[in-house]
Amino acid sequence: MNRTDSAPSPSIDWARTALGARDGWPPCLRLTVDILLNSPLPMVLMWGREQVMVYNDAYASLIGLASLRAPGANVPSMQPAAWSWNSAAIRQAWEGHSASYLGNMLPVWRHGAVAQLALDLYYTPIRDDSDAVAGILCALSPSPPAPQAAAATDTRPLRLLVVEDNADARYLVCETLRALGHEVHPAASGEEALPELSRQSFDILFTDVSLPGMSGVDLARRALQQAPGLELMFASGYGDELTRHLEFPARSLQKPYDIEQLQSALDQIARRLRGTAP
């Protein structure tokens, strides 16, 4: 396995941008910019109500406009299409709601002219230490070819309620799931997650086993009382000792797990939900 170490963020003279010197940034901004600049996925961050924009090389390449030079970090003279195409989507993100929008036609530059490209957009509110939304991160990816009508139900995104008390881990797993095309609602505890089960429907509860307060296993038991058809996935750093002899079916992923293991577990659940599991 080849490894390439890179640390793009510290090498940039942020003091010359609208964000100012990096040592004055809040921790949430540092983390988000580091993830953005080190990601192969096109990402763009809107920071603050001034709408300072930070983006990576993958985003600049996707949009194709010659004037775009990562990392940006200034208020743009014209809003990118990812922000101007749907004011309601941006308003909901500022209100604290993560959301995904699949198969939207947005303008990009190709061969010196504007072309329309089908894109999937995933919006994540970035919260500061006071839990206020300080920015919005948008990840983009070209939409896959439209499935045939007969296969449409086979490609429906799964809806997951993700429960993880570690903010960084919660952010990363939610972004990964969105990048895989699924719809995600994050929660930091079992006590926060339970009311969501009565407000909206989910296909999967994906929870850490070790949570402060109510454990992931206790959360799963109470969740099944509210939603008996809910699929259950656990993530644990302690093996399967706590989930091996449960009275209900569930899948367990050992931390750290990789994206292939996560995708395999989701595929198996999706097949079971469609009634096509072997």
Accessible surface in RSA format (square Angstrom, percent):
REM  Atomic radii and reference values for relative SASA: ProtOr
REM  Chains: A
REM  Algorithm: Lee & Richards
REM  Probe-radius: 1.40
REM  Slices: 20
REM RES _ NUM      All-atoms   Total-Side   Main-Chain    Non-polar    All polar
REM                ABS   REL    ABS   REL    ABS   REL    ABS   REL    ABS   REL
RES MET A   1   232.77 120.5 145.70  96.4  87.07 207.3 118.33 100.6 114.44 151.6
RES ASN A   2   151.95 104.8 123.58 119.4  28.37  68.3  33.28  80.1 118.67 114.7
RES ARG A   3   194.85  81.8 158.90  81.0  35.94  85.6  62.04  84.8 132.81  80.5
RES THR A   4   124.57  88.6  94.09  95.4  30.47  72.6  66.67  89.5  57.90  87.5
RES ASP A   5   107.82  75.5  77.85  77.5  29.97  70.9  38.70  91.1  69.12  68.9
RES SER A   6    73.07  61.7  40.71  54.3  32.36  74.6  38.16  81.3  34.92  48.9
RES ALA A   7    70.81  65.1  49.91  77.0  20.90  47.6  54.66  77.0  16.16  42.8
RES PRO A   8    46.04  33.6  38.09  34.7   7.95  28.9  46.04  38.0   0.00   0.0
RES SER A   9     1.21   1.0   1.21   1.6   0.00   0.0   1.21   2.6   0.00   0.0
RES PRO A  10    90.61  66.0  62.77  57.2  27.84 101.2  66.08  54.6  24.53 152.5
RES SER A  11    96.67  81.7  55.02  73.4  41.65  95.9  52.76 112.4  43.91  61.5
RES ILE A  12    45.38  25.8  33.97  25.3  11.42  27.5  38.56  27.8   6.82  18.5
RES ASP A  13    81.48  57.1  66.84  66.5  14.64  34.6  38.26  90.1  43.22  43.1
RES TRP A  14     6.13   2.5   3.52   1.7   2.61   6.1   3.52   1.9   2.61   4.2
RES ALA A  15    65.84  60.5  40.46  62.4  25.38  57.7  40.78  57.4  25.06  66.4
RES ARG A  16   199.28  83.7 162.78  83.0  36.50  86.9  48.43  66.2 150.85  91.4
RES THR A  17    25.08  17.8  13.61  13.8  11.47  27.3  15.48  20.8   9.60  14.5
RES ALA A  18    58.05  53.4  18.20  28.1  39.85  90.7  30.81  43.4  27.24  72.2
RES LEU A  19    25.50  14.2   4.35   3.1  21.15  53.2   7.23   5.1  18.27  49.2
RES GLY A  20    25.95  32.0   0.00   N/A  25.95  32.0  25.88  71.0   0.07   0.2
RES ALA A  21    49.16  45.2  39.06  60.3  10.10  23.0  40.39  56.9   8.77  23.2
RES ARG A  22    57.09  24.0  53.12  27.1   3.97   9.4  24.13  33.0  32.96  20.0
RES ASP A  23   120.72  84.6  95.89  95.4  24.83  58.7  43.69 102.8  77.03  76.8
RES GLY A  24    64.50  79.5   0.00   N/A  64.50  79.5  34.78  95.4  29.72  66.6
RES TRP A  25    11.38   4.6   3.64   1.8   7.73  18.2   4.60   2.5   6.78  11.0
RES PRO A  26    48.35  35.2  41.26  37.6   7.09  25.8  47.99  39.6   0.36   2.2
RES PRO A  27    85.19  62.1  80.10  73.0   5.09  18.5  82.18  67.8   3.01  18.7
RES CYS A  28    21.33  16.1  14.34  16.0   6.99  16.4  19.29  48.9   2.04   2.2
RES LEU A  29     2.62   1.5   2.62   1.9   0.00   0.0   2.62   1.8   0.00   0.0
RES ARG A  30    89.86  37.7  89.86  45.8   0.00   0.0  18.65  25.5  71.21  43.2
RES LEU A  31    62.13  34.6  58.37  41.8   3.77   9.5  61.74  43.4   0.39   1.1
RES THR A  32     3.46   2.5   3.46   3.5   0.00   0.0   0.00   0.0   3.46   5.2
RES VAL A  33     0.00   0.0   0.00   0.0   0.00   0.0   0.00   0.0   0.00   0.0
RES ASP A  34    53.54  37.5  49.05  48.8   4.48  10.6  24.29  57.2  29.25  29.2
RES ILE A  35    32.61  18.6  26.40  19.7   6.21  15.0  31.54  22.7   1.06   2.9
RES LEU A  36     0.00   0.0   0.00   0.0   0.00   0.0   0.00   0.0   0.00   0.0
RES LEU A  37    28.80  16.0   8.79   6.3  20.01  50.3   8.79   6.2  20.01  53.8
RES ASN A  38    95.68  66.0  74.52  72.0  21.16  50.9  13.31  32.0  82.36  79.6
RES SER A  39    20.87  17.6   8.03  10.7  12.84  29.6   9.42  20.1  11.45  16.0
RES PRO A  40   120.90  88.1  94.71  86.3  26.19  95.2 105.51  87.1  15.39  95.6
RES LEU A  41    61.48  34.2  61.46  44.0   0.02   0.1  61.48  43.2   0.00   0.0
RES PRO A  42    16.78  12.2  16.78  15.3   0.00   0.0  16.78  13.9   0.00   0.0
RES MET A  43     7.07   3.7   7.07   4.7   0.00   0.0   7.07   6.0   0.00   0.0
RES VAL A  44     0.07   0.0   0.07   0.1   0.00   0.0   0.07   0.1   0.00   0.0
RES LEU A  45     0.00   0.0   0.00   0.0   0.00   0.0   0.00   0.0   0.00   0.0
RES MET A  46     0.65   0.3   0.65   0.4   0.00   0.0   0.65   0.6   0.00   0.0
RES TRP A  47    34.11  13.7  34.10  16.5   0.01   0.0  14.04   7.5  20.07  32.6
RES GLY A  48    14.53  17.9   0.00   N/A  14.53  17.9  14.53  39.9   0.00   0.0
RES ARG A  49   161.82  67.9 141.73  72.2  20.09  47.8  71.36  97.5  90.46  54.8
RES GLU A  50   119.80  68.8 104.07  78.7  15.73  37.4  59.95 116.0  59.84  48.9
RES GLN A  51    55.98  31.3  55.98  40.9   0.00   0.0   5.71  12.2  50.27  38.1
RES VAL A  52     8.44   5.6   8.44   7.6   0.00   0.0   8.44   7.3   0.00   0.0
RES MET A  53     3.18   1.6   3.14   2.1   0.05   0.1   3.14   2.7   0.05   0.1
RES VAL A  54     0.00   0.0   0.00   0.0   0.00   0.0   0.00   0.0   0.00   0.0
RES TYR A  55    22.07  10.3  22.07  12.6   0.00   0.0   9.91   7.4  12.16  15.0
RES ASN A  56     3.37   2.3   3.28   3.2   0.09   0.2   3.37   8.1   0.00   0.0
RES ASP A  57   108.12  75.7 102.26 101.8   5.86  13.9  35.84  84.3  72.28  72.1
RES ALA A  58    27.35  25.1  14.64  22.6  12.71  28.9  22.68  31.9   4.67  12.4
RES TYR A  59     3.66   1.7   3.66   2.1   0.00   0.0   1.18   0.9   2.48   3.1
RES ALA A  60    16.18  14.9  12.27  18.9   3.91   8.9  12.59  17.7   3.59   9.5
RES SER A  61    86.09  72.7  63.96  85.4  22.14  51.0  36.66  78.1  49.43  69.3
RES LEU A  62    17.48   9.7  11.82   8.5   5.66  14.2  17.13  12.0   0.36   1.0
RES ILE A  63    22.21  12.6  22.21  16.5   0.00   0.0  22.21  16.0   0.00   0.0
RES GLY A  64    33.64  41.5   0.00   N/A  33.64  41.5  14.96  41.0  18.68  41.8
RES LEU A  65    67.15  37.4  62.79  44.9   4.36  11.0  62.88  44.2   4.27  11.5
RES ALA A  66    82.88  76.2  67.35 103.9  15.53  35.3  78.01 109.9   4.87  12.9
RES SER A  67    89.63  75.7  58.02  77.4  31.61  72.8  56.68 120.7  32.94  46.2
RES LEU A  68    36.30  20.2  30.89  22.1   5.41  13.6  30.98  21.8   5.32  14.3
RES ARG A  69   168.95  70.9 160.66  81.9   8.29  19.7  74.62 102.0  94.33  57.2
RES ALA A  70    32.57  29.9   5.86   9.0  26.71  60.8   6.17   8.7  26.40  69.9
RES PRO A  71    22.46  16.4  22.43  20.4   0.03   0.1  22.43  18.5   0.03   0.2
RES GLY A  72    20.55  25.3   0.00   N/A  20.55  25.3  11.69  32.1   8.86  19.8
RES ALA A  73     0.00   0.0   0.00   0.0   0.00   0.0   0.00   0.0   0.00   0.0
RES ASN A  74    76.05  52.4  71.75  69.3   4.30  10.4  26.41  63.6  49.65  48.0
RES VAL A  75    83.13  54.7  61.65  55.8  21.48  51.8  61.65  53.6  21.48  58.3
RES PRO A  76    42.50  31.0  20.05  18.3  22.45  81.6  30.06  24.8  12.44  77.3
RES SER A  77   130.74 110.5  80.16 107.0  50.58 116.5  59.72 127.2  71.03  99.5
RES MET A  78   159.98  82.8 145.40  96.2  14.58  34.7 108.42  92.2  51.56  68.3
RES GLN A  79    67.08  37.5  52.79  38.6  14.30  34.0  25.40  54.1  41.68  31.6
RES PRO A  80    28.35  20.7  16.72  15.2  11.64  42.3  28.35  23.4   0.00   0.0
RES ALA A  81    20.07  18.5  11.42  17.6   8.65  19.7  12.80  18.0   7.27  19.3
RES ALA A  82     2.26   2.1   0.74   1.1   1.52   3.5   0.74   1.0   1.52   4.0
RES TRP A  83     4.77   1.9   0.13   0.1   4.64  10.9   0.13   0.1   4.64   7.5
RES SER A  84    69.01  58.3  39.76  53.1  29.25  67.4  30.05  64.0  38.96  54.6
RES TRP A  85    73.26  29.4  35.78  17.3  37.48  88.0  47.02  25.1  26.24  42.6
RES ASN A  86    41.32  28.5  35.93  34.7   5.39  13.0   8.26  19.9  33.06  32.0
RES SER A  87    83.40  70.5  73.20  97.7  10.20  23.5  46.59  99.2  36.80  51.6
RES ALA A  88    37.33  34.3  36.88  56.9   0.46   1.0  36.88  51.9   0.46   1.2
RES ALA A  89     2.83   2.6   0.00   0.0   2.83   6.4   0.45   0.6   2.38   6.3
RES ILE A  90    16.87   9.6  16.87  12.6   0.00   0.0  16.87  12.2   0.00   0.0
RES ARG A  91   132.38  55.6 128.13  65.3   4.25  10.1  55.08  75.3  77.30  46.8
RES GLN A  92    76.73  42.9  76.73  56.1   0.00   0.0  12.38  26.3  64.36  48.8
RES ALA A  93     0.57   0.5   0.46   0.7   0.10   0.2   0.46   0.7   0.10   0.3
RES TRP A  94    29.06  11.7  19.23   9.3   9.83  23.1  13.28   7.1  15.78  25.6
RES GLU A  95   111.13  63.8  79.05  59.8  32.08  76.4  41.69  80.6  69.44  56.7
RES GLY A  96    17.19  21.2   0.00   N/A  17.19  21.2   0.80   2.2  16.39  36.7
RES HIS A  97   100.05  54.7  96.23  66.9   3.81   9.8  63.85  65.8  36.20  42.1
RES SER A  98    29.14  24.6   5.83   7.8  23.31  53.7   1.03   2.2  28.11  39.4
RES ALA A  99    26.82  24.7  18.05  27.9   8.76  19.9  26.82  37.8   0.00   0.0
RES SER A 100    26.73  22.6   3.58   4.8  23.15  53.3   0.84   1.8  25.90  36.3
RES TYR A 101    48.56  22.7  44.02  25.0   4.55  11.8  43.52  32.7   5.04   6.2
RES LEU A 102    77.70  43.3  50.05  35.8  27.65  69.5  50.06  35.2  27.64  74.4
RES GLY A 103    42.70  52.7   0.00   N/A  42.70  52.7  17.60  48.3  25.10  56.2
RES ASN A 104    29.03  20.0  25.12  24.3   3.91   9.4   6.42  15.5  22.60  21.8
RES MET A 105   113.16  58.6  88.96  58.9  24.20  57.6  76.11  64.7  37.05  49.1
RES LEU A 106     3.10   1.7   3.10   2.2   0.00   0.0   3.10   2.2   0.00   0.0
RES PRO A 107    58.95  43.0  52.97  48.3   5.99  21.8  53.14  43.9   5.82  36.1
RES VAL A 108     2.23   1.5   1.29   1.2   0.94   2.3   2.23   1.9   0.00   0.0
RES TRP A 109    95.58  38.4  92.29  44.7   3.29   7.7  78.01  41.6  17.57  28.5
RES ARG A 110    83.91  35.2  76.71  39.1   7.21  17.2  44.74  61.1  39.18  23.7
RES HIS A 111   189.69 103.7 141.93  98.7  47.76 122.2 109.20 112.5  80.49  93.7
RES GLY A 112    70.90  87.4   0.00   N/A  70.90  87.4  36.22  99.4  34.68  77.7
RES ALA A 113    55.74  51.2  52.10  80.4   3.63   8.3  55.73  78.5   0.01   0.0
RES VAL A 114    85.54  56.3  56.65  51.3  28.90  69.6  56.65  49.2  28.90  78.4
RES ALA A 115    39.01  35.9  32.57  50.3   6.44  14.7  39.01  54.9   0.00   0.0
RES GLN A 116   105.27  58.9  79.88  58.4  25.38  60.4  44.75  95.3  60.51  45.9
RES LEU A 117    51.41  28.6  50.63  36.2   0.79   2.0  51.41  36.1   0.00   0.0
RES ALA A 118    32.31  29.7  28.88  44.6   3.43   7.8  28.88  40.7   3.43   9.1
RES LEU A 119     0.12   0.1   0.12   0.1   0.00   0.0   0.12   0.1   0.00   0.0
RES ASP A 120    10.78   7.5  10.78  10.7   0.00   0.0   0.00   0.0  10.78  10.7
RES LEU A 121     0.00   0.0   0.00   0.0   0.00   0.0   0.00   0.0   0.00   0.0
RES TYR A 122     5.50   2.6   5.21   3.0   0.29   0.8   3.01   2.3   2.50   3.1
RES TYR A 123     0.88   0.4   0.88   0.5   0.00   0.0   0.88   0.7   0.00   0.0
RES THR A 124    12.02   8.6  12.02  12.2   0.00   0.0  11.82  15.9   0.20   0.3
RES PRO A 125    15.26  11.1   4.95   4.5  10.31  37.5   4.95   4.1  10.31  64.1
RES ILE A 126     8.88   5.1   7.23   5.4   1.65   4.0   8.88   6.4   0.00   0.0
RES ARG A 127    98.78  41.5  83.36  42.5  15.42  36.7  28.82  39.4  69.96  42.4
RES ASP A 128    44.20  31.0  35.77  35.6   8.43  19.9  12.05  28.4  32.15  32.1
RES ASP A 129   130.16  91.2  90.79  90.4  39.37  93.1  44.18 104.0  85.98  85.7
RES SER A 130    89.76  75.8  55.79  74.4  33.97  78.3  56.90 121.2  32.86  46.0
RES ASP A 131    94.57  66.2  86.61  86.2   7.96  18.8  30.28  71.3  64.29  64.1
RES ALA A 132    51.33  47.2  42.69  65.9   8.64  19.7  51.30  72.2   0.03   0.1
RES VAL A 133    27.66  18.2   7.76   7.0  19.90  48.0   7.76   6.7  19.90  54.0
RES ALA A 134    19.08  17.5  11.21  17.3   7.87  17.9  18.76  26.4   0.33   0.9
RES GLY A 135     0.00   0.0   0.00   N/A   0.00   0.0   0.00   0.0   0.00   0.0
RES ILE A 136     0.00   0.0   0.00   0.0   0.00   0.0   0.00   0.0   0.00   0.0
RES LEU A 137     0.65   0.4   0.21   0.2   0.44   1.1   0.21   0.1   0.44   1.2
RES CYS A 138     0.00   0.0   0.00   0.0   0.00   0.0   0.00   0.0   0.00   0.0
RES ALA A 139     5.32   4.9   5.32   8.2   0.00   0.0   5.32   7.5   0.00   0.0
RES LEU A 140     2.21   1.2   0.32   0.2   1.88   4.7   1.05   0.7   1.15   3.1
RES SER A 141    26.75  22.6  26.75  35.7   0.00   0.0  21.22  45.2   5.53   7.7
RES PRO A 142    75.91  55.3  63.37  57.8  12.54  45.6  63.37  52.3  12.54  77.9
RES SER A 143    26.85  22.7   8.66  11.6  18.19  41.9   8.66  18.4  18.19  25.5
RES PRO A 144    98.93  72.1  82.12  74.9  16.81  61.1  88.81  73.3  10.12  62.9
RES PRO A 145   126.08  91.9 104.45  95.2  21.63  78.6 116.48  96.2   9.59  59.6
RES ALA A 146    90.28  83.0  62.96  97.2  27.31  62.1  66.94  94.3  23.34  61.8
RES PRO A 147    67.26  49.0  41.58  37.9  25.68  93.4  51.86  42.8  15.40  95.7
RES GLN A 148   143.25  80.1 138.20 101.0   5.06  12.0  52.77 112.3  90.48  68.6
RES ALA A 149    96.67  88.9  69.17 106.7  27.50  62.6  76.68 108.0  19.99  52.9
RES ALA A 150   101.24  93.1  64.16  99.0  37.08  84.4  77.29 108.8  23.95  63.4
RES ALA A 151    35.47  32.6  34.22  52.8   1.26   2.9  35.47  50.0   0.00   0.0
RES ALA A 152    49.27  45.3  41.52  64.1   7.75  17.6  41.81  58.9   7.46  19.8
RES THR A 153   104.83  74.6  95.10  96.4   9.73  23.2  82.86 111.3  21.97  33.2
RES ASP A 154    70.67  49.5  57.54  57.3  13.13  31.1  11.57  27.2  59.10  58.9
RES THR A 155    84.18  59.9  59.60  60.4  24.58  58.6  59.62  80.1  24.57  37.1
RES ARG A 156   125.08  52.5 107.79  54.9  17.30  41.2  62.21  85.0  62.87  38.1
RES PRO A 157    29.30  21.4  24.56  22.4   4.74  17.2  27.52  22.7   1.78  11.1
RES LEU A 158     5.30   3.0   5.30   3.8   0.00   0.0   5.30   3.7   0.00   0.0
RES ARG A 159    69.82  29.3  69.82  35.6   0.00   0.0  29.80  40.7  40.02  24.3
RES LEU A 160     0.35   0.2   0.00   0.0   0.35   0.9   0.00   0.0   0.35   0.9
RES LEU A 161     0.07   0.0   0.07   0.1   0.00   0.0   0.07   0.0   0.00   0.0
RES VAL A 162     2.82   1.9   2.82   2.5   0.00   0.0   2.82   2.4   0.00   0.0
RES VAL A 163     1.24   0.8   0.00   0.0   1.24   3.0   0.00   0.0   1.24   3.4
RES GLU A 164    12.99   7.5  12.99   9.8   0.00   0.0   4.37   8.5   8.62   7.0
RES ASP A 165    62.30  43.6  42.53  42.3  19.76  46.7   5.87  13.8  56.43  56.3
RES ASN A 166    78.67  54.3  72.70  70.3   5.98  14.4  18.47  44.4  60.21  58.2
RES ALA A 167    59.79  55.0  50.82  78.4   8.97  20.4  51.00  71.8   8.79  23.3
RES ASP A 168    71.62  50.2  70.68  70.3   0.94   2.2  17.45  41.1  54.17  54.0
RES ALA A 169    37.93  34.9  29.99  46.3   7.94  18.1  35.16  49.5   2.77   7.3
RES ARG A 170    48.21  20.2  48.21  24.6   0.00   0.0   1.84   2.5  46.37  28.1
RES TYR A 171    30.27  14.1  23.57  13.4   6.70  17.4  29.85  22.4   0.42   0.5
RES LEU A 172    89.72  50.0  88.92  63.6   0.80   2.0  89.04  62.5   0.68   1.8
RES VAL A 173    18.36  12.1  13.96  12.6   4.40  10.6  17.89  15.5   0.47   1.3
RES CYS A 174     4.06   3.1   4.06   4.5   0.00   0.0   3.63   9.2   0.43   0.5
RES GLU A 175    15.18   8.7  12.51   9.5   2.67   6.4  10.81  20.9   4.37   3.6
RES THR A 176    40.70  28.9  35.79  36.3   4.91  11.7  15.23  20.5  25.47  38.5
RES LEU A 177     0.00   0.0   0.00   0.0   0.00   0.0   0.00   0.0   0.00   0.0
RES ARG A 178     4.13   1.7   4.13   2.1   0.00   0.0   0.74   1.0   3.39   2.1
RES ALA A 179    40.74  37.5  14.21  21.9  26.53  60.4  17.20  24.2  23.54  62.4
RES LEU A 180    50.68  28.2  24.57  17.6  26.10  65.6  29.43  20.7  21.25  57.2
RES GLY A 181    20.00  24.7   0.00   N/A  20.00  24.7  15.99  43.9   4.01   9.0
RES HIS A 182    19.35  10.6  19.35  13.5   0.00   0.0  18.62  19.2   0.73   0.8
RES GLU A 183    59.32  34.1  57.02  43.1   2.30   5.5  16.07  31.1  43.25  35.3
RES VAL A 184    15.53  10.2   0.00   0.0  15.53  37.4   1.88   1.6  13.64  37.0
RES HIS A 185    54.07  29.6  53.46  37.2   0.61   1.6  31.51  32.5  22.57  26.3
RES PRO A 186    40.62  29.6  35.28  32.2   5.34  19.4  35.35  29.2   5.26  32.7
RES ALA A 187     1.23   1.1   0.10   0.2   1.13   2.6   1.23   1.7   0.00   0.0
RES ALA A 188    32.79  30.2  30.58  47.2   2.21   5.0  30.58  43.1   2.21   5.9
RES SER A 189    23.41  19.8  23.41  31.2   0.00   0.0  14.46  30.8   8.95  12.5
RES GLY A 190     0.00   0.0   0.00   N/A   0.00   0.0   0.00   0.0   0.00   0.0
RES GLU A 191    90.48  51.9  76.12  57.6  14.36  34.2  62.04 120.0  28.44  23.2
RES GLU A 192    86.72  49.8  75.93  57.4  10.78  25.7  41.23  79.8  45.48  37.1
RES ALA A 193     0.00   0.0   0.00   0.0   0.00   0.0   0.00   0.0   0.00   0.0
RES LEU A 194    14.47   8.1  13.95  10.0   0.51   1.3  14.15   9.9   0.31   0.8
RES PRO A 195    55.52  40.5  48.30  44.0   7.22  26.2  55.41  45.8   0.11   0.7
RES GLU A 196    19.28  11.1  19.28  14.6   0.00   0.0   0.41   0.8  18.87  15.4
RES LEU A 197    18.96  10.6   1.93   1.4  17.03  42.8   1.93   1.4  17.03  45.8
RES SER A 198    89.54  75.7  49.37  65.9  40.17  92.5  42.57  90.7  46.96  65.8
RES ARG A 199   161.61  67.9 124.05  63.2  37.56  89.4  67.20  91.8  94.41  57.2
RES GLN A 200    61.00  34.1  47.36  34.6  13.64  32.5  29.91  63.7  31.09  23.6
RES SER A 201    87.65  74.1  76.13 101.6  11.53  26.6  52.45 111.7  35.20  49.3
RES PHE A 202    23.44  11.7   2.18   1.3  21.26  55.3   4.41   2.7  19.03  54.5
RES ASP A 203    23.63  16.6  19.79  19.7   3.85   9.1   3.60   8.5  20.03  20.0
RES ILE A 204     0.00   0.0   0.00   0.0   0.00   0.0   0.00   0.0   0.00   0.0
RES LEU A 205     0.12   0.1   0.00   0.0   0.12   0.3   0.00   0.0   0.12   0.3
RES PHE A 206     5.63   2.8   4.57   2.8   1.06   2.7   4.57   2.8   1.06   3.0
RES THR A 207     1.38   1.0   0.77   0.8   0.60   1.4   1.38   1.9   0.00   0.0
RES ASP A 208    13.19   9.2  10.93  10.9   2.27   5.4   0.03   0.1  13.16  13.1
RES VAL A 209     2.39   1.6   2.04   1.9   0.34   0.8   2.04   1.8   0.34   0.9
RES SER A 210    53.77  45.4  39.40  52.6  14.37  33.1  38.45  81.9  15.32  21.5
RES LEU A 211    16.85   9.4   0.00   0.0  16.85  42.3   2.16   1.5  14.68  39.5
RES PRO A 212    78.80  57.4  62.65  57.1  16.15  58.7  75.89  62.7   2.91  18.1
RES GLY A 213    72.96  90.0   0.00   N/A  72.96  90.0  36.90 101.3  36.06  80.8
RES MET A 214    25.37  13.1  14.87   9.8  10.50  25.0  23.70  20.2   1.67   2.2
RES SER A 215    36.64  31.0  35.02  46.7   1.62   3.7  30.69  65.3   5.95   8.3
RES GLY A 216     0.00   0.0   0.00   N/A   0.00   0.0   0.00   0.0   0.00   0.0
RES VAL A 217    15.72  10.3  15.72  14.2   0.00   0.0  15.72  13.7   0.00   0.0
RES ASP A 218    64.98  45.5  64.05  63.7   0.93   2.2  13.00  30.6  51.97  51.8
RES LEU A 219     0.00   0.0   0.00   0.0   0.00   0.0   0.00   0.0   0.00   0.0
RES ALA A 220     0.00   0.0   0.00   0.0   0.00   0.0   0.00   0.0   0.00   0.0
RES ARG A 221    90.26  37.9  85.82  43.7   4.44  10.6  39.78  54.4  50.48  30.6
RES ARG A 222   120.75  50.7 119.72  61.0   1.02   2.4  29.91  40.9  90.83  55.1
RES ALA A 223     0.00   0.0   0.00   0.0   0.00   0.0   0.00   0.0   0.00   0.0
RES LEU A 224    37.32  20.8  33.13  23.7   4.19  10.5  33.38  23.4   3.94  10.6
RES GLN A 225   146.48  81.9 113.00  82.6  33.48  79.7  46.29  98.5 100.19  76.0
RES GLN A 226    86.71  48.5  51.31  37.5  35.40  84.3  35.47  75.5  51.23  38.9
RES ALA A 227    30.97  28.5  26.15  40.3   4.82  11.0  30.97  43.6   0.00   0.0
RES PRO A 228   111.90  81.6  89.86  81.9  22.05  80.1  91.71  75.7  20.19 125.5
RES GLY A 229    65.80  81.1   0.00   N/A  65.80  81.1  44.67 122.6  21.13  47.3
RES LEU A 230    13.41   7.5   0.77   0.6  12.64  31.8   2.95   2.1  10.46  28.1
RES GLU A 231    28.40  16.3  26.50  20.1   1.90   4.5   3.49   6.7  24.92  20.3
RES LEU A 232     5.39   3.0   2.18   1.6   3.21   8.1   2.18   1.5   3.21   8.6
RES MET A 233     0.33   0.2   0.11   0.1   0.22   0.5   0.11   0.1   0.22   0.3
RES PHE A 234     0.53   0.3   0.51   0.3   0.02   0.1   0.51   0.3   0.02   0.1
RES ALA A 235     5.39   5.0   5.39   8.3   0.00   0.0   5.39   7.6   0.00   0.0
RES SER A 236     2.46   2.1   1.83   2.4   0.63   1.4   1.52   3.2   0.95   1.3
RES GLY A 237    42.81  52.8   0.00   N/A  42.81  52.8  15.79  43.3  27.02  60.5
RES TYR A 238   156.63  73.1 140.12  79.7  16.51  43.0 102.01  76.7  54.62  67.3
RES GLY A 239    27.49  33.9   0.00   N/A  27.49  33.9  23.10  63.4   4.38   9.8
RES ASP A 240    61.42  43.0  59.12  58.8   2.30   5.4  17.30  40.7  44.12  44.0
RES GLU A 241   116.43  66.8  97.20  73.5  19.23  45.8  43.89  84.9  72.54  59.2
RES LEU A 242   102.99  57.4  87.39  62.5  15.60  39.2  91.52  64.3  11.46  30.9
RES THR A 243    16.37  11.6   3.44   3.5  12.93  30.8   2.43   3.3  13.94  21.1
RES ARG A 244   126.65  53.2  97.22  49.6  29.43  70.1  40.28  55.1  86.36  52.3
RES HIS A 245   158.81  86.8 124.29  86.4  34.52  88.3  96.57  99.5  62.24  72.4
RES LEU A 246    35.20  19.6   9.99   7.1  25.21  63.4  10.06   7.1  25.14  67.7
RES GLU A 247   123.47  70.9  82.08  62.1  41.39  98.6  74.52 144.1  48.95  40.0
RES PHE A 248    22.66  11.3  12.91   8.0   9.74  25.4  16.91  10.3   5.74  16.4
RES PRO A 249   125.39  91.4 107.90  98.4  17.49  63.6 119.22  98.4   6.17  38.4
RES ALA A 250    44.53  40.9   3.05   4.7  41.47  94.3   8.84  12.5  35.68  94.5
RES ARG A 251    74.62  31.3  70.08  35.7   4.54  10.8  16.39  22.4  58.23  35.3
RES SER A 252    46.44  39.2  18.04  24.1  28.40  65.4  14.92  31.8  31.52  44.2
RES LEU A 253    12.39   6.9  11.28   8.1   1.11   2.8  12.39   8.7   0.00   0.0
RES GLN A 254    89.98  50.3  79.01  57.7  10.97  26.1  60.18 128.1  29.80  22.6
RES LYS A 255    61.59  30.0  55.04  33.8   6.55  15.6  39.12  35.2  22.47  23.9
RES PRO A 256   135.25  98.6 111.96 102.1  23.28  84.6 116.95  96.6  18.30 113.7
RES TYR A 257    55.13  25.7  31.59  18.0  23.54  61.3  22.16  16.7  32.97  40.6
RES ASP A 258    73.98  51.8  66.34  66.0   7.65  18.1  36.30  85.4  37.69  37.6
RES ILE A 259    82.13  46.7  74.48  55.5   7.65  18.4  76.92  55.4   5.20  14.1
RES GLU A 260   117.29  67.3 110.76  83.8   6.54  15.6  66.36 128.4  50.94  41.6
RES GLN A 261    91.51  51.2  84.63  61.9   6.88  16.4  27.87  59.3  63.64  48.3
RES LEU A 262     2.03   1.1   2.03   1.4   0.00   0.0   2.03   1.4   0.00   0.0
RES GLN A 263    54.09  30.2  54.09  39.5   0.00   0.0  32.15  68.4  21.94  16.6
RES SER A 264    52.51  44.4  46.60  62.2   5.91  13.6  29.83  63.5  22.68  31.8
RES ALA A 265     0.01   0.0   0.00   0.0   0.01   0.0   0.00   0.0   0.01   0.0
RES LEU A 266     0.96   0.5   0.55   0.4   0.41   1.0   0.90   0.6   0.05   0.1
RES ASP A 267    57.42  40.2  55.88  55.6   1.53   3.6  11.74  27.6  45.67  45.5
RES GLN A 268    59.14  33.1  57.48  42.0   1.65   3.9  12.46  26.5  46.67  35.4
RES ILE A 269     0.24   0.1   0.24   0.2   0.00   0.0   0.24   0.2   0.00   0.0
RES ALA A 270    16.94  15.6  16.09  24.8   0.86   2.0  16.86  23.7   0.08   0.2
RES ARG A 271    82.65  34.7  82.65  42.1   0.00   0.0  27.25  37.2  55.40  33.6
RES ARG A 272   109.73  46.1  97.11  49.5  12.62  30.1  54.73  74.8  55.00  33.3
RES LEU A 273    67.40  37.5  33.04  23.6  34.35  86.4  36.46  25.6  30.93  83.2
RES ARG A 274    89.61  37.6  56.65  28.9  32.97  78.5  31.53  43.1  58.09  35.2
RES GLY A 275    68.34  84.3   0.00   N/A  68.34  84.3  34.58  94.9  33.75  75.6
RES THR A 276    83.16  59.1  59.38  60.2  23.78  56.7  65.44  87.9  17.72  26.8
RES ALA A 277    48.00  44.1  23.61  36.4  24.39  55.5  23.61  33.2  24.39  64.6
RES PRO A 278   159.23 116.0  87.49  79.8  71.74 260.8 128.16 105.8  31.07 193.1
END  Absolute sums over single chains surface
CHAIN  1 A    14508.6      10997.2       3511.4       8167.1       6341.5
END  Absolute sums over all chains
TOTAL         14508.6      10997.2       3511.4       8167.1       6341.5
